Amino acid sequence: MSYLDDLFSLKGKVIVVTGGSRGLGKEIIFGCAKAGADVVIASRKLENCIEVAREVEEVTGQKAMPYELHVGKWDALEPFADAVYERFGKVDCLINNAGMSPIYDKNTDVTETMFESVLNLNFKGPFRLAALFGERMYEAGSGSIINVSSTGSLRPNGNIIPYAGAKAALNAMTEGLSKAFGPRVRVNTLMPGPFLSDISKAWGEEQRAGTFLKNTQALGRNGNPPEIVGAAIYLASDAASYTTSATLRVDGGLY
């Protein structure tokens, strides 16, 4: 094994990814498995999780556990953590990736139900999962939590305000949990910008083409899903042993 292979290796680690059956979560799942980790794929549609788990095991030879989970349902989260520990006996990294951002035309179109759903999935559930897994990691002596945020939390536009607020809360959670679980557990924020993932299928043609980014971003284009993997592996691996409470932006240089 080369120096770099050893430095960024996830061999022997167990990594949990919520929202792991599609989009950036799926890319991260495969990246972690290819780096040697056994993975837990949690998402609302069990059949999608099973399909990804089967593909992971066939392609990488690593163990993959599918699990049907709605991260916004508080009472479902502790049984999920228990099931993961029953299967693997440990968790080395939790990646809070599940999220949603419903678009609306006017702020008065935002219903209380929509508002609460956005907060539940993007902030409340990740907090509870971080508490459940983080305390067990702390007791075990080590671990890593990666909260997947969004550049929308820094530069929100007018039709993602509840989502942007929830992700901003997630950023604050990283700061607080890094202190609560330090020095044994590292907690960081992975902050993607505009990516051509599954969610981009709902974008307009100009947005998908990335022409709007020419004057607002250093690279002037949308990201391709595999481009998130290196950052995720870094934060999950021992290469980031002195990195905690950090925000790693993978956004093409938005300004």
C-alpha positions in Angstrom: 0.0 0.0 0.0 1.4 3.4 -1.0 1.7 6.3 1.4 -1.4 8.1 0.0 -3.4 4.9 -0.1 -2.6 4.4 3.6 -3.2 8.0 4.5 -6.7 8.2 2.9 -7.7 4.5 3.5 -11.0 3.7 5.1 -10.2 0.0 5.4 -11.9 -1.5 8.4 -14.2 1.5 9.0 -18.0 1.5 9.1 -19.6 4.6 7.5 -23.3 5.5 7.7 -24.7 7.8 5.0 -28.2 9.1 5.2 -29.8 10.0 1.9 -27.4 7.4 0.5 -29.4 5.8 -2.2 -29.1 8.6 -4.8 -27.4 11.8 -5.7 -24.3 13.0 -3.8 -25.1 10.5 -1.1 -24.8 7.6 -3.5 -21.5 8.9 -4.8 -20.1 9.2 -1.3 -21.3 5.6 -0.5 -19.4 4.2 -3.5 -16.4 6.3 -2.8 -16.2 5.2 0.8 -16.7 1.6 -0.1 -14.0 1.7 -2.8 -11.7 3.2 -0.1 -12.3 0.1 2.0 -15.2 0.9 4.3 -18.3 -1.1 5.0 -21.3 1.2 4.5 -24.8 1.7 5.7 -27.3 3.2 3.1 -30.2 4.9 4.8 -33.0 6.4 2.8 -36.8 6.6 2.7 -37.2 4.1 -0.1 -36.0 0.6 1.0 -36.0 -0.8 -2.5 -33.5 1.9 -3.6 -31.3 1.2 -0.6 -31.3 -2.5 -1.4 -30.4 -1.9 -5.0 -27.4 0.3 -4.1 -26.3 -2.1 -1.4 -26.3 -5.0 -3.9 -24.3 -2.9 -6.4 -21.8 -1.8 -3.7 -21.1 -5.4 -2.6 -20.8 -6.6 -6.2 -18.5 -3.8 -7.3 -16.3 -3.3 -4.2 -16.6 -6.5 -2.1 -17.5 -4.5 1.0 -20.4 -5.1 3.2 -23.4 -2.8 2.7 -26.5 -2.5 4.9 -29.7 -1.1 3.4 -32.1 0.6 5.8 -35.4 2.3 5.3 -35.3 5.6 7.2 -37.0 8.9 7.3 -34.5 11.2 9.0 -37.3 13.7 9.9 -39.0 11.1 12.1 -37.4 11.5 15.5 -38.7 8.2 16.9 -37.3 6.2 14.0 -33.7 7.3 14.7 -32.7 5.5 17.8 -33.9 2.1 16.5 -31.9 2.8 13.4 -28.7 3.5 15.4 -29.4 0.3 17.4 -29.7 -1.8 14.2 -26.5 -0.5 12.8 -24.6 -1.3 16.0 -26.2 -4.7 16.2 -25.0 -5.4 12.6 -21.5 -4.0 12.7 -20.7 -3.4 16.4 -19.3 0.0 15.7 -19.6 3.2 13.6 -16.5 5.2 12.6 -18.2 7.9 10.6 -21.7 9.3 10.3 -22.5 11.4 7.2 -25.6 13.5 7.7 -26.5 13.9 4.0 -30.3 13.6 3.8 -32.0 16.8 3.0 -34.6 18.5 0.8 -35.3 22.0 -0.5 -38.9 22.5 -1.8 -39.1 25.5 -4.2 -42.0 28.0 -3.8 -43.0 31.1 -5.7 -43.9 33.4 -2.8 -43.0 33.3 0.9 -46.7 33.2 1.7 -46.9 29.9 -0.2 -44.8 28.2 2.5 -47.2 26.3 4.8 -46.4 25.4 8.4 -46.3 21.7 7.3 -43.7 22.5 4.6 -41.7 24.6 7.0 -41.6 21.9 9.7 -40.8 19.2 7.2 -37.8 21.1 6.0 -36.5 21.7 9.5 -37.1 18.2 10.6 -35.2 16.6 7.7 -32.4 19.1 7.4 -31.7 20.0 11.1 -33.7 18.2 13.8 -33.1 14.7 12.5 -29.3 15.2 11.8 -29.0 16.6 15.4 -30.6 13.6 16.9 -28.5 11.2 14.8 -25.3 13.1 15.7 -26.3 12.8 19.3 -27.0 9.1 19.1 -24.0 8.1 17.1 -21.7 10.7 18.5 -22.1 9.6 22.1 -21.3 6.0 21.2 -18.3 7.1 19.2 -17.1 9.2 22.1 -17.4 6.2 24.4 -15.5 4.1 21.9 -12.7 6.7 21.8 -12.9 8.0 18.3 -15.1 8.9 15.4 -16.1 11.4 12.7 -19.4 13.2 11.9 -19.8 15.0 8.6 -22.8 17.3 8.2 -23.6 18.0 4.6 -24.7 21.6 4.3 -25.2 23.8 1.3 -23.8 27.1 0.1 -27.4 28.2 0.2 -26.8 28.6 3.9 -24.3 31.3 3.2 -26.0 33.0 0.2 -29.7 32.1 0.2 -31.9 33.3 -2.6 -35.6 34.2 -2.1 -37.1 30.7 -2.7 -35.1 28.5 -0.4 -35.3 30.5 2.9 -36.5 27.6 5.2 -33.9 25.3 3.7 -31.2 27.9 4.0 -32.1 28.5 7.6 -32.0 24.8 8.4 -28.6 24.4 6.8 -27.3 27.4 8.6 -28.4 25.7 11.8 -26.6 22.6 10.7 -23.4 24.7 10.3 -23.9 26.0 13.9 -24.4 22.4 15.1 -21.1 21.4 13.7 -19.4 24.1 15.8 -21.2 23.1 18.9 -20.8 19.3 18.5 -17.1 19.6 17.8 -16.7 21.0 21.3 -19.2 18.6 22.9 -17.6 15.5 21.5 -14.0 16.7 21.4 -11.3 15.6 21.6 -12.3 12.1 20.6 -14.9 12.7 17.9 -14.3 15.1 15.0 -17.3 17.1 13.6 -17.1 18.9 10.3 -19.3 20.5 7.6 -19.1 19.5 4.0 -20.6 22.3 2.0 -21.5 21.5 -1.7 -22.4 24.2 -4.2 -24.4 23.5 -7.4 -24.1 19.9 -8.5 -25.6 18.1 -11.4 -27.1 15.4 -9.1 -30.7 14.1 -9.1 -32.0 17.3 -7.7 -30.8 19.2 -10.7 -33.3 17.4 -12.9 -35.9 20.0 -11.6 -33.7 22.9 -12.7 -34.3 25.0 -15.7 -32.1 24.7 -18.8 -30.0 27.7 -18.1 -29.4 26.6 -14.5 -28.3 23.1 -15.6 -26.0 24.6 -18.2 -24.4 26.7 -15.5 -24.4 29.9 -17.6 -25.6 31.9 -14.5 -22.3 30.9 -12.7 -20.0 32.6 -15.2 -20.0 35.9 -13.1 -20.5 34.5 -9.7 -18.1 31.5 -9.4 -14.4 31.0 -10.0 -14.8 27.8 -12.1 -17.9 29.0 -13.8 -19.7 25.6 -13.9 -21.9 23.2 -12.0 -20.1 20.3 -10.2 -20.3 16.7 -11.4 -21.3 14.3 -8.6 -18.0 12.3 -8.4 -16.3 15.6 -7.5 -17.7 15.5 -4.0 -16.0 12.2 -3.2 -12.5 13.4 -2.4 -13.6 15.9 0.2 -15.9 13.3 1.9 -13.1 10.7 2.0 -10.7 13.3 3.4 -13.0 14.2 6.3 -13.9 10.6 7.0 -10.3 9.4 7.0 -7.3 9.7 9.3 -5.9 12.2 6.9 -8.2 14.7 8.6 -7.0 13.8 12.1 -6.4 17.5 13.0 -9.5 18.8 11.2 -12.6 19.5 13.3 -15.2 22.3 13.5 -14.2 23.1 9.9 -16.4 24.0 6.9 -15.0 22.5 3.6 -16.7 24.2 0.7 -16.9 22.2 -2.6 -18.6 24.8 -4.7 -16.4 25.8 -7.6 -15.4 29.0 -5.8 -18.7 30.8 -5.4 -18.3 34.5 -4.6 
